[in-house]
């Protein structure tokens, strides 16, 4: 059996420009993941405060 030749890689301008930028500036900082819908729901209170709770906190603040 004959060994097949390794596939020749094509030159990509985009990859070359990005590699050059990484050498000069360094790698970009890691991005922050966007919060998922579940995270947004957990962050919000499930129920609104009742009038009694609002009056209670208002009287304790004064």
C-alpha positions in Angstrom: 0.0 0.0 0.0 1.2 3.5 -0.8 1.1 6.1 1.8 -1.0 9.1 0.8 0.5 12.5 0.7 -0.5 14.9 3.5 -3.1 17.4 2.4 -1.6 20.8 1.5 -2.9 23.6 3.7 -4.3 26.6 1.9 -3.2 30.1 2.9 -5.9 32.0 4.7 -5.5 35.8 4.9 -7.9 36.1 7.8 -6.0 33.6 9.9 -2.7 35.3 9.1 -4.1 38.7 10.1 -5.5 37.4 13.4 -2.3 35.6 14.2 -0.3 38.8 13.5 -2.7 40.8 15.7 -2.3 38.3 18.5 1.5 38.6 18.4 1.4 42.4 18.6 -1.5 43.0 21.0 -1.8 39.7 22.8 -4.9 37.5 23.0 -8.2 39.2 23.5 -9.7 39.1 27.1 -12.2 36.4 27.8 -15.7 37.4 27.2 -18.4 37.4 29.9 -21.1 34.8 29.2 -24.6 36.3 28.7 -27.0 35.4 31.4 -29.5 32.8 30.4 -33.2 33.1 30.8 -33.1 30.9 33.9 -30.5 33.1 35.5 -32.7 36.2 34.8 -35.7 34.5 36.4 -33.8 33.5 39.5 -32.4 37.1 39.9 -35.9 38.6 40.0 -38.2 38.1 43.1 -41.0 35.7 42.4 -43.7 37.7 44.2 -44.1 41.4 44.7 -44.0 42.7 48.2 -47.3 43.0 49.9 -48.6 46.3 51.3 -48.1 45.1 54.8 -44.4 44.3 54.1 -43.9 47.7 52.5 -45.4 49.5 55.4 -43.4 47.3 57.8 -40.1 48.2 56.1 -41.0 51.8 55.8 -41.8 52.2 59.5 -38.6 50.4 60.5 -36.5 52.8 58.3 -37.8 55.8 60.2 
